[in-house]
Amino acid sequence: MSIQKEAKKITTHVLQEMKRKGEKISMLTAYDYSLAQIIDDAGVDVILVGDSAANVMHGYETTLPITLDQIIDHASSVIRAVNRALVVVDLPFGFYQGNSKVALESA
C-alpha cells in the first residue's frame, strides 16, 4: 500500500519539463518486482534496469555475460511493479555496437 497521493506518470516529456524548470530528477536501480515497487512507492522518478544485474543478481565479475533474455526477465518484473516511475533498461554489451538494425530489434 502506498502512502503517497496519486502522482503523475513520469514520461520523457515530464523529465524534459522537470529539467527545463531546474527540478531535480531522482533515479535508482532495481532488478526485481519487490524492490521496484518500493522505489516506485517512494516517488523516485526513474528506475534503471541495468546490465549491472550481471554482477548484482547473477554473481558475474563483469557485466559482459548477461544475456538479452536475462535483461528482459528483470525488466519485465520491474515494469509489472511500477505505476509512476519511468523504467529505463540497458541493452547488454554488444547488442548495439555497429548495427542500428540489431539494436532496434533488441530494444
C-alpha positions as CSV (number, residue, x, y, z in Angstrom):
1,M,0.0,0.0,0.0
2,S,1.3,3.4,-1.0
3,I,1.1,6.4,1.3
4,Q,1.7,8.9,-1.3
5,K,-1.1,10.6,-3.2
6,E,-1.7,9.7,-6.9
7,A,1.2,11.2,-8.8
8,K,1.6,11.9,-12.5
9,K,3.2,9.1,-14.6
10,I,6.7,10.0,-15.5
11,T,7.5,10.1,-19.2
12,T,10.3,11.5,-21.2
13,H,8.3,14.7,-21.7
14,V,7.8,15.1,-18.0
15,L,11.6,14.7,-17.5
16,Q,12.2,17.4,-20.1
17,E,9.8,19.7,-18.3
18,M,11.5,19.0,-15.0
19,K,14.9,19.8,-16.5
20,R,13.6,23.0,-18.0
21,K,12.3,24.1,-14.6
22,G,15.5,23.2,-12.9
23,E,13.9,20.5,-10.8
24,K,15.9,17.6,-9.5
25,I,15.3,14.2,-11.1
26,S,15.8,11.1,-9.0
27,M,16.9,7.7,-10.3
28,L,17.6,4.3,-8.7
29,T,18.4,0.8,-9.9
30,A,16.1,-2.2,-9.4
31,Y,16.3,-5.7,-10.8
32,D,13.1,-7.3,-9.3
33,Y,9.5,-6.7,-8.6
34,S,9.7,-6.1,-4.8
35,L,12.5,-3.5,-4.9
36,A,10.9,-1.8,-7.9
37,Q,7.6,-1.5,-6.0
38,I,9.3,0.1,-3.0
39,I,11.3,2.5,-5.2
40,D,8.2,3.5,-7.1
41,D,6.1,4.0,-4.0
42,A,8.9,6.2,-2.6
43,G,8.3,8.6,-5.5
44,V,11.6,8.0,-7.4
45,D,11.3,9.4,-11.0
46,V,13.3,6.9,-13.0
47,I,14.1,3.2,-12.3
48,L,17.1,1.7,-14.2
49,V,17.3,-2.0,-15.0
50,G,21.0,-2.1,-15.7
51,D,23.3,-4.6,-17.1
52,S,24.9,-4.5,-13.7
53,A,22.3,-7.2,-12.9
54,A,25.1,-9.5,-14.2
55,N,27.2,-8.6,-11.1
56,V,24.5,-8.0,-8.5
57,M,22.0,-10.7,-9.3
58,H,23.9,-13.3,-11.2
59,G,27.4,-13.1,-9.5
60,Y,29.4,-12.5,-12.6
61,E,32.7,-10.5,-12.3
62,T,31.7,-8.2,-15.2
63,T,28.6,-7.2,-17.0
64,L,29.5,-8.9,-20.2
65,P,28.0,-12.4,-19.6
66,I,24.4,-11.2,-19.1
67,T,22.1,-12.1,-22.0
68,L,19.3,-10.2,-23.6
69,D,16.8,-12.8,-22.2
70,Q,18.0,-12.2,-18.7
71,I,17.7,-8.4,-19.0
72,I,14.2,-8.9,-20.4
73,D,13.3,-11.1,-17.4
74,H,14.5,-8.4,-15.0
75,A,12.8,-5.6,-16.9
76,S,9.5,-7.5,-17.1
77,S,9.5,-7.9,-13.3
78,V,10.3,-4.2,-12.7
79,I,7.7,-3.0,-15.2
80,R,5.0,-5.1,-13.6
81,A,5.7,-3.4,-10.2
82,V,5.8,0.2,-11.4
83,N,2.8,2.6,-11.6
84,R,4.6,6.0,-11.8
85,A,8.3,5.9,-12.5
86,L,9.8,5.8,-16.0
87,V,11.6,2.5,-16.4
88,V,14.9,2.6,-18.4
89,V,16.5,-0.7,-19.5
90,D,20.1,-1.3,-20.6
91,L,20.9,-3.4,-23.6
92,P,23.6,-6.0,-22.9
93,F,27.0,-5.1,-24.2
94,G,27.3,-5.9,-27.9
95,F,23.7,-5.6,-28.8
96,Y,24.0,-2.1,-30.1
97,Q,27.6,-1.9,-31.4
98,G,27.9,-1.2,-35.1
99,N,24.5,-2.2,-36.3
100,S,21.5,0.0,-35.6
101,K,19.1,-2.5,-37.0
102,V,20.1,-5.1,-34.4
103,A,19.9,-2.5,-31.7
104,L,16.4,-1.6,-32.6
105,E,15.3,-5.2,-32.9
106,S,16.8,-6.0,-29.5
107,A,15.1,-2.9,-27.9
